[in-house]
Amino acid sequence: MLNLIFVAFIIISFVCYFYFKTKQFRSTLPIAKKWYKSKANVAFGCFVFFFGLNQAYLFPVMYTFIIVAVLLIFSLYIITENSKKVRHYGRFVEEEYRINQ
């Protein structure tokens, strides 16, 4: 059952990554592009995080736990850094849309 939950979160995070990446490519405004890129990177970090947890659940061996620990540290770094960027760029996106219309 836990495996299905991890798989659901993996699929949801991949769909969010794909959605924000396409929004990034379709956007013409520079701050909005950075905002969508940061959101896509947060979704990618969640993807790596849940993938690592799923692998630890499926293959409970010592070397898997070592690799999963590296993945989790890497994904948490990606999530925290890009969450800061999302908050920072989010302040300016609405203003940029208003100015460029």
Biopython code that builds the backbone (N, CA, C, O; Angstrom):
import numpy as np
from Bio.PDB.StructureBuilder import StructureBuilder

atoms = [
    (1, "MET", "N", (0.821, -1.193, 0.000)),
    (1, "MET", "CA", (0.000, 0.000, 0.000)),
    (1, "MET", "C", (0.871, 1.266, 0.000)),
    (1, "MET", "O", (0.581, 2.229, -0.709)),
    (2, "LEU", "N", (1.937, 1.245, 0.804)),
    (2, "LEU", "CA", (2.827, 2.403, 0.873)),
    (2, "LEU", "C", (3.510, 2.648, -0.467)),
    (2, "LEU", "O", (3.759, 3.791, -0.850)),
    (3, "ASN", "N", (3.809, 1.566, -1.170)),
    (3, "ASN", "CA", (4.421, 1.685, -2.495)),
    (3, "ASN", "C", (3.497, 2.421, -3.454)),
    (3, "ASN", "O", (3.961, 3.243, -4.245)),
    (4, "LEU", "N", (2.202, 2.144, -3.400)),
    (4, "LEU", "CA", (1.244, 2.820, -4.276)),
    (4, "LEU", "C", (1.159, 4.311, -3.965)),
    (4, "LEU", "O", (0.988, 5.131, -4.867)),
    (5, "ILE", "N", (1.278, 4.654, -2.694)),
    (5, "ILE", "CA", (1.262, 6.070, -2.309)),
    (5, "ILE", "C", (2.491, 6.780, -2.871)),
    (5, "ILE", "O", (2.389, 7.879, -3.415)),
    (6, "PHE", "N", (3.661, 6.138, -2.734)),
    (6, "PHE", "CA", (4.877, 6.727, -3.294)),
    (6, "PHE", "C", (4.773, 6.873, -4.804)),
    (6, "PHE", "O", (5.176, 7.896, -5.358)),
    (7, "VAL", "N", (4.237, 5.861, -5.474)),
    (7, "VAL", "CA", (4.093, 5.922, -6.930)),
    (7, "VAL", "C", (3.135, 7.045, -7.324)),
    (7, "VAL", "O", (3.377, 7.747, -8.306)),
    (8, "ALA", "N", (2.062, 7.217, -6.575)),
    (8, "ALA", "CA", (1.121, 8.306, -6.863)),
    (8, "ALA", "C", (1.811, 9.666, -6.721)),
    (8, "ALA", "O", (1.632, 10.544, -7.565)),
    (9, "PHE", "N", (2.594, 9.839, -5.662)),
    (9, "PHE", "CA", (3.308, 11.106, -5.476)),
    (9, "PHE", "C", (4.375, 11.314, -6.555)),
    (9, "PHE", "O", (4.610, 12.441, -6.990)),
    (10, "ILE", "N", (5.011, 10.233, -6.981)),
    (10, "ILE", "CA", (5.996, 10.337, -8.059)),
    (10, "ILE", "C", (5.325, 10.801, -9.339)),
    (10, "ILE", "O", (5.847, 11.677, -10.028)),
    (11, "ILE", "N", (4.184, 10.229, -9.665)),
    (11, "ILE", "CA", (3.467, 10.609, -10.889)),
    (11, "ILE", "C", (2.974, 12.044, -10.794)),
    (11, "ILE", "O", (3.105, 12.807, -11.751)),
    (12, "ILE", "N", (2.410, 12.418, -9.655)),
    (12, "ILE", "CA", (1.910, 13.790, -9.480)),
    (12, "ILE", "C", (3.046, 14.797, -9.599)),
    (12, "ILE", "O", (2.886, 15.829, -10.251)),
    (13, "SER", "N", (4.176, 14.519, -8.988)),
    (13, "SER", "CA", (5.292, 15.465, -9.056)),
    (13, "SER", "C", (5.857, 15.545, -10.474)),
    (13, "SER", "O", (6.270, 16.621, -10.907)),
    (14, "PHE", "N", (5.882, 14.422, -11.209)),
    (14, "PHE", "CA", (6.351, 14.467, -12.590)),
    (14, "PHE", "C", (5.391, 15.276, -13.465)),
    (14, "PHE", "O", (5.833, 16.043, -14.321)),
    (15, "VAL", "N", (4.094, 15.111, -13.258)),
    (15, "VAL", "CA", (3.108, 15.878, -14.029)),
    (15, "VAL", "C", (3.247, 17.368, -13.720)),
    (15, "VAL", "O", (3.172, 18.199, -14.625)),
    (16, "CYS", "N", (3.447, 17.707, -12.449)),
    (16, "CYS", "CA", (3.647, 19.119, -12.078)),
    (16, "CYS", "C", (4.916, 19.662, -12.710)),
    (16, "CYS", "O", (4.934, 20.796, -13.188)),
    (17, "TYR", "N", (5.983, 18.862, -12.718)),
    (17, "TYR", "CA", (7.227, 19.284, -13.354)),
    (17, "TYR", "C", (6.999, 19.569, -14.837)),
    (17, "TYR", "O", (7.412, 20.611, -15.345)),
    (18, "PHE", "N", (6.354, 18.658, -15.514)),
    (18, "PHE", "CA", (6.087, 18.827, -16.949)),
    (18, "PHE", "C", (5.201, 20.043, -17.199)),
    (18, "PHE", "O", (5.435, 20.789, -18.149)),
    (19, "TYR", "N", (4.190, 20.254, -16.364)),
    (19, "TYR", "CA", (3.284, 21.389, -16.513)),
    (19, "TYR", "C", (4.033, 22.722, -16.373)),
    (19, "TYR", "O", (3.896, 23.608, -17.216)),
    (20, "PHE", "N", (4.821, 22.855, -15.307)),
    (20, "PHE", "CA", (5.528, 24.114, -15.089)),
    (20, "PHE", "C", (6.635, 24.332, -16.103)),
    (20, "PHE", "O", (6.944, 25.474, -16.442)),
    (21, "LYS", "N", (7.239, 23.253, -16.595)),
    (21, "LYS", "CA", (8.272, 23.401, -17.624)),
    (21, "LYS", "C", (7.651, 23.912, -18.924)),
    (21, "LYS", "O", (8.236, 24.764, -19.594)),
    (22, "THR", "N", (6.484, 23.406, -19.283)),
    (22, "THR", "CA", (5.829, 23.906, -20.495)),
    (22, "THR", "C", (5.363, 25.344, -20.299)),
    (22, "THR", "O", (5.429, 26.143, -21.233)),
    (23, "LYS", "N", (4.893, 25.688, -19.098)),
    (23, "LYS", "CA", (4.524, 27.081, -18.824)),
    (23, "LYS", "C", (5.745, 27.997, -18.933)),
    (23, "LYS", "O", (5.639, 29.131, -19.400)),
    (24, "GLN", "N", (6.904, 27.496, -18.498)),
    (24, "GLN", "CA", (8.134, 28.275, -18.599)),
    (24, "GLN", "C", (8.473, 28.551, -20.055)),
    (24, "GLN", "O", (8.797, 29.685, -20.409)),
    (25, "PHE", "N", (8.404, 27.540, -20.897)),
    (25, "PHE", "CA", (8.749, 27.727, -22.307)),
    (25, "PHE", "C", (7.748, 28.599, -23.035)),
    (25, "PHE", "O", (8.112, 29.297, -23.981)),
    (26, "ARG", "N", (6.506, 28.573, -22.617)),
    (26, "ARG", "CA", (5.473, 29.358, -23.307)),
    (26, "ARG", "C", (5.407, 30.807, -22.829)),
    (26, "ARG", "O", (4.860, 31.663, -23.525)),
    (27, "SER", "N", (5.948, 31.083, -21.674)),
    (27, "SER", "CA", (5.903, 32.439, -21.131)),
    (27, "SER", "C", (6.888, 33.337, -21.873)),
    (27, "SER", "O", (7.978, 32.914, -22.257)),
    (28, "THR", "N", (6.476, 34.581, -22.063)),
    (28, "THR", "CA", (7.336, 35.539, -22.754)),
    (28, "THR", "C", (8.004, 36.520, -21.791)),
    (28, "THR", "O", (8.947, 37.218, -22.165)),
    (29, "LEU", "N", (7.519, 36.572, -20.563)),
    (29, "LEU", "CA", (8.044, 37.525, -19.597)),
    (29, "LEU", "C", (9.193, 36.901, -18.799)),
    (29, "LEU", "O", (9.076, 35.762, -18.347)),
    (30, "PRO", "N", (10.297, 37.627, -18.620)),
    (30, "PRO", "CA", (11.492, 37.028, -17.995)),
    (30, "PRO", "C", (11.305, 36.611, -16.538)),
    (30, "PRO", "O", (11.786, 35.548, -16.144)),
    (31, "ILE", "N", (10.623, 37.415, -15.734)),
    (31, "ILE", "CA", (10.432, 37.042, -14.331)),
    (31, "ILE", "C", (9.488, 35.846, -14.236)),
    (31, "ILE", "O", (9.691, 34.959, -13.406)),
    (32, "ALA", "N", (8.474, 35.818, -15.069)),
    (32, "ALA", "CA", (7.548, 34.683, -15.066)),
    (32, "ALA", "C", (8.271, 33.402, -15.477)),
    (32, "ALA", "O", (7.989, 32.330, -14.941)),
    (33, "LYS", "N", (9.206, 33.510, -16.430)),
    (33, "LYS", "CA", (9.993, 32.340, -16.830)),
    (33, "LYS", "C", (10.796, 31.803, -15.645)),
    (33, "LYS", "O", (10.831, 30.595, -15.409)),
    (34, "LYS", "N", (11.435, 32.698, -14.910)),
    (34, "LYS", "CA", (12.213, 32.276, -13.741)),
    (34, "LYS", "C", (11.314, 31.674, -12.671)),
    (34, "LYS", "O", (11.692, 30.709, -12.005)),
    (35, "TRP", "N", (10.120, 32.246, -12.506)),
    (35, "TRP", "CA", (9.168, 31.758, -11.514)),
    (35, "TRP", "C", (8.723, 30.336, -11.853)),
    (35, "TRP", "O", (8.711, 29.455, -10.993)),
    (36, "TYR", "N", (8.360, 30.127, -13.114)),
    (36, "TYR", "CA", (7.935, 28.790, -13.541)),
    (36, "TYR", "C", (9.092, 27.793, -13.493)),
    (36, "TYR", "O", (8.893, 26.619, -13.180)),
    (37, "LYS", "N", (10.291, 28.260, -13.801)),
    (37, "LYS", "CA", (11.457, 27.376, -13.718)),
    (37, "LYS", "C", (11.689, 26.930, -12.278)),
    (37, "LYS", "O", (11.984, 25.762, -12.028)),
    (38, "SER", "N", (11.559, 27.846, -11.342)),
    (38, "SER", "CA", (11.730, 27.502, -9.932)),
    (38, "SER", "C", (10.643, 26.548, -9.456)),
    (38, "SER", "O", (10.917, 25.626, -8.688)),
    (39, "LYS", "N", (9.403, 26.766, -9.914)),
    (39, "LYS", "CA", (8.324, 25.854, -9.548)),
    (39, "LYS", "C", (8.571, 24.464, -10.122)),
    (39, "LYS", "O", (8.318, 23.459, -9.458)),
    (40, "ALA", "N", (9.066, 24.409, -11.361)),
    (40, "ALA", "CA", (9.380, 23.115, -11.975)),
    (40, "ALA", "C", (10.490, 22.420, -11.205)),
    (40, "ALA", "O", (10.456, 21.201, -11.039)),
    (41, "ASN", "N", (11.462, 23.167, -10.738)),
    (41, "ASN", "CA", (12.559, 22.568, -9.973)),
    (41, "ASN", "C", (12.094, 22.055, -8.609)),
    (41, "ASN", "O", (12.617, 21.054, -8.118)),
    (42, "VAL", "N", (11.124, 22.723, -7.995)),
    (42, "VAL", "CA", (10.549, 22.216, -6.749)),
    (42, "VAL", "C", (9.844, 20.882, -7.018)),
    (42, "VAL", "O", (9.979, 19.935, -6.243)),
    (43, "ALA", "N", (9.098, 20.817, -8.115)),
    (43, "ALA", "CA", (8.428, 19.562, -8.468)),
    (43, "ALA", "C", (9.454, 18.470, -8.776)),
    (43, "ALA", "O", (9.240, 17.308, -8.431)),
    (44, "PHE", "N", (10.562, 18.832, -9.420)),
    (44, "PHE", "CA", (11.614, 17.855, -9.683)),
    (44, "PHE", "C", (12.235, 17.354, -8.385)),
    (44, "PHE", "O", (12.511, 16.163, -8.241)),
    (45, "GLY", "N", (12.451, 18.261, -7.447)),
    (45, "GLY", "CA", (12.970, 17.864, -6.143)),
    (45, "GLY", "C", (12.027, 16.908, -5.429)),
    (45, "GLY", "O", (12.473, 15.948, -4.801)),
    (46, "CYS", "N", (10.727, 17.163, -5.521)),
    (46, "CYS", "CA", (9.747, 16.249, -4.930)),
    (46, "CYS", "C", (9.777, 14.896, -5.627)),
    (46, "CYS", "O", (9.653, 13.855, -4.983)),
    (47, "PHE", "N", (9.943, 14.915, -6.942)),
    (47, "PHE", "CA", (10.054, 13.672, -7.699)),
    (47, "PHE", "C", (11.242, 12.840, -7.210)),
    (47, "PHE", "O", (11.099, 11.644, -6.956)),
    (48, "VAL", "N", (12.390, 13.458, -7.080)),
    (48, "VAL", "CA", (13.589, 12.745, -6.624)),
    (48, "VAL", "C", (13.410, 12.258, -5.184)),
    (48, "VAL", "O", (13.837, 11.156, -4.841)),
    (49, "PHE", "N", (12.782, 13.077, -4.349)),
    (49, "PHE", "CA", (12.547, 12.711, -2.954)),
    (49, "PHE", "C", (11.681, 11.460, -2.851)),
    (49, "PHE", "O", (12.046, 10.501, -2.170)),
    (50, "PHE", "N", (10.534, 11.471, -3.526)),
    (50, "PHE", "CA", (9.636, 10.323, -3.448)),
    (50, "PHE", "C", (10.200, 9.105, -4.162)),
    (50, "PHE", "O", (9.934, 7.974, -3.756)),
    (51, "PHE", "N", (10.972, 9.319, -5.213)),
    (51, "PHE", "CA", (11.630, 8.198, -5.870)),
    (51, "PHE", "C", (12.620, 7.528, -4.917)),
    (51, "PHE", "O", (12.687, 6.301, -4.843)),
    (52, "GLY", "N", (13.379, 8.333, -4.197)),
    (52, "GLY", "CA", (14.323, 7.786, -3.230)),
    (52, "GLY", "C", (13.628, 7.020, -2.120)),
    (52, "GLY", "O", (14.072, 5.937, -1.740)),
    (53, "LEU", "N", (12.535, 7.576, -1.593)),
    (53, "LEU", "CA", (11.793, 6.864, -0.556)),
    (53, "LEU", "C", (11.228, 5.551, -1.087)),
    (53, "LEU", "O", (11.237, 4.539, -0.387)),
    (54, "ASN", "N", (10.744, 5.569, -2.307)),
    (54, "ASN", "CA", (10.199, 4.361, -2.909)),
    (54, "ASN", "C", (11.283, 3.296, -3.067)),
    (54, "ASN", "O", (11.036, 2.119, -2.806)),
    (55, "GLN", "N", (12.464, 3.694, -3.485)),
    (55, "GLN", "CA", (13.556, 2.737, -3.649)),
    (55, "GLN", "C", (13.981, 2.158, -2.302)),
    (55, "GLN", "O", (14.290, 0.970, -2.204)),
    (56, "ALA", "N", (13.997, 2.991, -1.271)),
    (56, "ALA", "CA", (14.351, 2.499, 0.061)),
    (56, "ALA", "C", (13.311, 1.506, 0.561)),
    (56, "ALA", "O", (13.649, 0.544, 1.252)),
    (57, "TYR", "N", (12.053, 1.733, 0.217)),
    (57, "TYR", "CA", (10.993, 0.828, 0.622)),
    (57, "TYR", "C", (11.064, -0.497, -0.146)),
    (57, "TYR", "O", (10.850, -1.565, 0.427)),
    (58, "LEU", "N", (11.363, -0.418, -1.442)),
    (58, "LEU", "CA", (11.383, -1.621, -2.277)),
    (58, "LEU", "C", (12.623, -2.481, -2.056)),
    (58, "LEU", "O", (12.534, -3.709, -2.064)),
    (59, "PHE", "N", (13.777, -1.848, -1.860)),
    (59, "PHE", "CA", (15.040, -2.574, -1.754)),
    (59, "PHE", "C", (15.748, -2.207, -0.446)),
    (59, "PHE", "O", (16.640, -1.358, -0.449)),
    (60, "PRO", "N", (15.369, -2.826, 0.656)),
    (60, "PRO", "CA", (15.969, -2.472, 1.961)),
    (60, "PRO", "C", (17.347, -3.118, 2.163)),
    (60, "PRO", "O", (17.501, -4.049, 2.954)),
    (61, "VAL", "N", (18.337, -2.607, 1.435)),
    (61, "VAL", "CA", (19.711, -3.089, 1.536)),
    (61, "VAL", "C", (20.584, -1.891, 1.902)),
    (61, "VAL", "O", (20.215, -0.754, 1.608)),
    (62, "MET", "N", (21.721, -2.119, 2.529)),
    (62, "MET", "CA", (22.559, -1.032, 3.039)),
    (62, "MET", "C", (23.009, -0.076, 1.945)),
    (62, "MET", "O", (22.912, 1.140, 2.116)),
    (63, "TYR", "N", (23.502, -0.600, 0.819)),
    (63, "TYR", "CA", (23.974, 0.314, -0.221)),
    (63, "TYR", "C", (22.820, 1.115, -0.827)),
    (63, "TYR", "O", (23.037, 2.231, -1.299)),
    (64, "THR", "N", (21.600, 0.571, -0.824)),
    (64, "THR", "CA", (20.438, 1.338, -1.283)),
    (64, "THR", "C", (20.180, 2.499, -0.333)),
    (64, "THR", "O", (19.863, 3.605, -0.770)),
    (65, "PHE", "N", (20.315, 2.249, 0.957)),
    (65, "PHE", "CA", (20.088, 3.320, 1.930)),
    (65, "PHE", "C", (21.120, 4.433, 1.783)),
    (65, "PHE", "O", (20.795, 5.604, 1.982)),
    (66, "ILE", "N", (22.335, 4.094, 1.443)),
    (66, "ILE", "CA", (23.370, 5.106, 1.238)),
    (66, "ILE", "C", (23.030, 5.971, 0.024)),
    (66, "ILE", "O", (23.117, 7.197, 0.082)),
    (67, "ILE", "N", (22.642, 5.322, -1.072)),
    (67, "ILE", "CA", (22.275, 6.059, -2.280)),
    (67, "ILE", "C", (21.025, 6.899, -2.030)),
    (67, "ILE", "O", (20.945, 8.042, -2.480)),
    (68, "VAL", "N", (20.057, 6.345, -1.320)),
    (68, "VAL", "CA", (18.830, 7.069, -0.995)),
    (68, "VAL", "C", (19.132, 8.275, -0.109)),
    (68, "VAL", "O", (18.518, 9.329, -0.276)),
    (69, "ALA", "N", (20.055, 8.138, 0.817)),
    (69, "ALA", "CA", (20.420, 9.266, 1.674)),
    (69, "ALA", "C", (20.981, 10.414, 0.837)),
    (69, "ALA", "O", (20.659, 11.578, 1.072)),
    (70, "VAL", "N", (21.819, 10.079, -0.136)),
    (70, "VAL", "CA", (22.359, 11.112, -1.036)),
    (70, "VAL", "C", (21.232, 11.755, -1.839)),
    (70, "VAL", "O", (21.193, 12.977, -1.986)),
    (71, "LEU", "N", (20.317, 10.939, -2.358)),
    (71, "LEU", "CA", (19.192, 11.476, -3.123)),
    (71, "LEU", "C", (18.306, 12.377, -2.272)),
    (71, "LEU", "O", (17.859, 13.427, -2.732)),
    (72, "LEU", "N", (18.053, 11.970, -1.039)),
    (72, "LEU", "CA", (17.193, 12.770, -0.169)),
    (72, "LEU", "C", (17.842, 14.103, 0.193)),
    (72, "LEU", "O", (17.173, 15.137, 0.209)),
    (73, "ILE", "N", (19.125, 14.082, 0.481)),
    (73, "ILE", "CA", (19.824, 15.334, 0.782)),
    (73, "ILE", "C", (19.816, 16.251, -0.439)),
    (73, "ILE", "O", (19.554, 17.449, -0.325)),
    (74, "PHE", "N", (20.103, 15.685, -1.595)),
    (74, "PHE", "CA", (20.092, 16.454, -2.840)),
    (74, "PHE", "C", (18.704, 17.023, -3.124)),
    (74, "PHE", "O", (18.577, 18.188, -3.500)),
    (75, "SER", "N", (17.667, 16.209, -2.948)),
    (75, "SER", "CA", (16.314, 16.679, -3.247)),
    (75, "SER", "C", (15.851, 17.738, -2.249)),
    (75, "SER", "O", (15.190, 18.701, -2.639)),
    (76, "LEU", "N", (16.183, 17.579, -0.984)),
    (76, "LEU", "CA", (15.803, 18.598, -0.007)),
    (76, "LEU", "C", (16.506, 19.924, -0.282)),
    (76, "LEU", "O", (15.926, 20.991, -0.081)),
    (77, "TYR", "N", (17.744, 19.857, -0.736)),
    (77, "TYR", "CA", (18.451, 21.077, -1.126)),
    (77, "TYR", "C", (17.744, 21.747, -2.307)),
    (77, "TYR", "O", (17.527, 22.959, -2.294)),
    (78, "ILE", "N", (17.385, 20.967, -3.321)),
    (78, "ILE", "CA", (16.686, 21.509, -4.489)),
    (78, "ILE", "C", (15.360, 22.137, -4.080)),
    (78, "ILE", "O", (15.022, 23.233, -4.529)),
    (79, "ILE", "N", (14.616, 21.447, -3.234)),
    (79, "ILE", "CA", (13.303, 21.950, -2.823)),
    (79, "ILE", "C", (13.428, 23.243, -2.032)),
    (79, "ILE", "O", (12.692, 24.194, -2.297)),
    (80, "THR", "N", (14.343, 23.303, -1.064)),
    (80, "THR", "CA", (14.446, 24.504, -0.234)),
    (80, "THR", "C", (14.958, 25.706, -1.028)),
    (80, "THR", "O", (14.418, 26.805, -0.902)),
    (81, "GLU", "N", (15.984, 25.507, -1.836)),
    (81, "GLU", "CA", (16.526, 26.632, -2.603)),
    (81, "GLU", "C", (15.511, 27.171, -3.606)),
    (81, "GLU", "O", (15.369, 28.385, -3.753)),
    (82, "ASN", "N", (14.819, 26.293, -4.283)),
    (82, "ASN", "CA", (13.863, 26.759, -5.285)),
    (82, "ASN", "C", (12.573, 27.266, -4.667)),
    (82, "ASN", "O", (11.878, 28.071, -5.288)),
    (83, "SER", "N", (12.230, 26.825, -3.469)),
    (83, "SER", "CA", (11.078, 27.395, -2.772)),
    (83, "SER", "C", (11.347, 28.861, -2.422)),
    (83, "SER", "O", (10.455, 29.706, -2.496)),
    (84, "LYS", "N", (12.586, 29.139, -2.042)),
    (84, "LYS", "CA", (12.959, 30.536, -1.779)),
    (84, "LYS", "C", (12.838, 31.375, -3.046)),
    (84, "LYS", "O", (12.374, 32.514, -3.005)),
    (85, "LYS", "N", (13.261, 30.800, -4.176)),
    (85, "LYS", "CA", (13.165, 31.517, -5.451)),
    (85, "LYS", "C", (11.719, 31.723, -5.861)),
    (85, "LYS", "O", (11.374, 32.775, -6.399)),
    (86, "VAL", "N", (10.865, 30.734, -5.615)),
    (86, "VAL", "CA", (9.445, 30.866, -5.952)),
    (86, "VAL", "C", (8.825, 32.005, -5.162)),
    (86, "VAL", "O", (8.083, 32.815, -5.718)),
    (87, "ARG", "N", (9.123, 32.075, -3.871)),
    (87, "ARG", "CA", (8.596, 33.172, -3.055)),
    (87, "ARG", "C", (9.132, 34.516, -3.522)),
    (87, "ARG", "O", (8.390, 35.498, -3.569)),
    (88, "HIS", "N", (10.421, 34.569, -3.868)),
    (88, "HIS", "CA", (11.030, 35.826, -4.300)),
    (88, "HIS", "C", (10.437, 36.303, -5.617)),
    (88, "HIS", "O", (10.012, 37.454, -5.723)),
    (89, "TYR", "N", (10.403, 35.433, -6.622)),
    (89, "TYR", "CA", (9.888, 35.834, -7.933)),
    (89, "TYR", "C", (8.380, 36.021, -7.914)),
    (89, "TYR", "O", (7.840, 36.794, -8.705)),
    (90, "GLY", "N", (7.693, 35.319, -7.015)),
    (90, "GLY", "CA", (6.241, 35.437, -6.937)),
    (90, "GLY", "C", (5.773, 36.834, -6.614)),
    (90, "GLY", "O", (4.673, 37.233, -6.997)),
    (91, "ARG", "N", (6.604, 37.580, -5.908)),
    (91, "ARG", "CA", (6.248, 38.965, -5.574)),
    (91, "ARG", "C", (6.189, 39.861, -6.804)),
    (91, "ARG", "O", (5.452, 40.847, -6.826)),
    (92, "PHE", "N", (6.961, 39.518, -7.823)),
    (92, "PHE", "CA", (7.091, 40.405, -8.969)),
    (92, "PHE", "C", (6.313, 39.949, -10.196)),
    (92, "PHE", "O", (6.212, 40.700, -11.166)),
    (93, "VAL", "N", (5.768, 38.751, -10.178)),
    (93, "VAL", "CA", (5.104, 38.210, -11.368)),
    (93, "VAL", "C", (3.845, 39.000, -11.700)),
    (93, "VAL", "O", (3.637, 39.381, -12.851)),
    (94, "GLU", "N", (3.005, 39.248, -10.696)),
    (94, "GLU", "CA", (1.765, 39.980, -10.952)),
    (94, "GLU", "C", (2.065, 41.391, -11.458)),
    (94, "GLU", "O", (1.406, 41.881, -12.375)),
    (95, "GLU", "N", (3.047, 42.030, -10.865)),
    (95, "GLU", "CA", (3.436, 43.373, -11.307)),
    (95, "GLU", "C", (3.959, 43.343, -12.743)),
    (95, "GLU", "O", (3.670, 44.245, -13.530)),
    (96, "GLU", "N", (4.721, 42.317, -13.081)),
    (96, "GLU", "CA", (5.257, 42.198, -14.442)),
    (96, "GLU", "C", (4.135, 41.999, -15.452)),
    (96, "GLU", "O", (4.155, 42.593, -16.530)),
    (97, "TYR", "N", (3.156, 41.166, -15.108)),
    (97, "TYR", "CA", (2.009, 40.982, -16.009)),
    (97, "TYR", "C", (1.244, 42.288, -16.197)),
    (97, "TYR", "O", (0.841, 42.631, -17.309)),
    (98, "ARG", "N", (1.050, 43.012, -15.090)),
    (98, "ARG", "CA", (0.308, 44.268, -15.156)),
    (98, "ARG", "C", (1.043, 45.308, -16.004)),
    (98, "ARG", "O", (0.407, 46.033, -16.768)),
    (99, "ILE", "N", (2.350, 45.392, -15.883)),
    (99, "ILE", "CA", (3.147, 46.369, -16.630)),
    (99, "ILE", "C", (3.180, 46.042, -18.123)),
    (99, "ILE", "O", (3.132, 46.946, -18.956)),
    (100, "ASN", "N", (3.258, 44.773, -18.459)),
    (100, "ASN", "CA", (3.449, 44.383, -19.867)),
    (100, "ASN", "C", (2.165, 44.119, -20.625)),
    (100, "ASN", "O", (2.214, 43.566, -21.723)),
    (101, "GLN", "N", (1.027, 44.490, -20.085)),
    (101, "GLN", "CA", (-0.219, 44.293, -20.846)),
    (101, "GLN", "C", (-0.640, 45.531, -21.558)),
    (101, "GLN", "O", (-1.664, 45.532, -22.241)),
]
sb = StructureBuilder()
sb.init_structure("model")
sb.init_model(0)
sb.init_chain("A")
sb.init_seg("    ")
for serial, (resi, resn, name, xyz) in enumerate(atoms, 1):
    if name == "N":
        sb.init_residue(resn, " ", resi, " ")
    sb.init_atom(name, np.array(xyz, "f"), 0.0, 1.0, " ", f" {name:<3s}", serial, name[0])
structure = sb.get_structure()
